[in-house]
Amino acid sequence: MRYLIICLMVFHLVSHATATETLKADGYQGIWFELGQKSEYGDKYSGGLGTYTTSHVPLAIYSPKANKTFFVYGGTVPGKRHLLIMASYYDHATGTVPKPTIVHDKGGVNDPHDNAALTIDGEGRLCVFISGRGNTRPGFIYRAAKPYDIDSFELIHTREKMAYPQPWYVDGKGFLFLFTMYSKGREAYWMTSPDGRDWTEAKKLAGFGGHYQTSAQRGDEIISAFNYHPGGSVDKRTNLYFVRSNDFGKTWKNAAGEPLKTPLSEIKNPSLVVDYESEGRMVYIQDVTFDADGQPVILYVVSSGHQPGFQDPDRTWVTARWKAPEKSWELNPVTTSTHNYDVGAIYCEPDGLWRIIGPTAPGPQKWGTGGEMEMWTSAN
């Protein structure tokens, strides 16, 4: 599971955690956040952001061996906006969740950009990759002391520059880690490690203005979809790109399997899926996955402006599906919604059914982030 919707309840901490302590909370409470960029229709985005952002993946992983779905989220101290990195699981046998573990106290940080992502290594131990922010707040990697257990975590790596973590564990090889560094804007990097402690030098994947990406794994293959930021401005994000690697990051290719020269440094390059910049349209990446045939599918929102409020045409949810025989991308609009940060997930089932879950219906604040949750399905 890429995302987990959980009921968030007020909790009381046993005490304040430090980076080396492992404490429990009595319940679940996600951090709330307001960006502070105001316009006629309110803040650019705000609300409950315990599972923010789409560039923090995976947030939840189902383990068949343990029959549990493990997950991480951004918690907080009751009555405050004080980020705590939390880990827990849903037990499918009992239908219950335990008291969550405080993996790391961010020490006064109130920003969910520092949320974590999760993977599970070859020994069954949870590895929590905690984001830094910009070039000022470091990132951290924790590993559980025991397989399929959340009771105790060990800090195994600290990295000065590590934002938007996307860790993937490849059996027999180790960790392939996609992340962002603020080198010339938000640029995309990757590095690898056999154990989470010792890492290769960071290598730049894409760097031409800045990028937001999201990624997925299927066996040995890692795929990533990303946009680009003209002039480094996230308020002008546009275009859709796609890359894939099935050799632990030694080579990256486009959807057709053509090798790419990294770092990608040109706006027009062989990884480009759709040139939305020429249409004056913006792109908000939501999710990427594989269909039943193992081909990539990207879910994203196309918009005509970065501010909240009325737009014509409205924000359109689109799927891009790679059709291998034709060596082309098939684009299909799904629905519209009222905010650029209305974010959902796509699931492609083994039987061919596609399922999109997201806040595509207006909520109480029509032009605010999120809305009423809906599920869209398609068999073709």
Salt bridges, closest charged atoms under 4 A:
ASP26 OD1 - LYS99 NZ 3.31
GLU34 OE2 - LYS38 NZ 2.52
ASP43 OD1 - LYS38 NZ 3.99
ASP105 OD1 - HIS82 NE2 2.73
ASP111 OD1 - HIS113 ND1 2.65
ASP111 OD2 - ARG133 NE 3.88
ASP111 OD2 - ARG137 NH2 3.49
ASP114 OD2 - LYS106 NZ 3.01
ASP114 OD1 - ARG137 NH2 2.79
ASP121 OD2 - ARG125 NE 3.85
GLU123 OE1 - ARG125 NH2 2.57
ASP151 OD1 - LYS24 NZ 2.86
GLU154 OE2 - ARG197 NH2 2.97
GLU187 OE1 - LYS204 NZ 2.99
GLU221 OE2 - ARG244 NE 2.65
ASP235 OD1 - LYS44 NZ 2.51
ASP235 OD2 - HIS306 NE2 3.72
ASP275 OD2 - LYS268 NZ 3.66
ASP287 OD1 - ARG2 NH1 2.92
ASP291 OD2 - ARG321 NE 3.54
ASP314 OD1 - ARG315 NH1 3.49
GLU326 OE2 - LYS323 NZ 3.93
GLU330 OE2 - LYS323 NZ 3.52
GLU349 OE2 - ARG355 NE 3.45
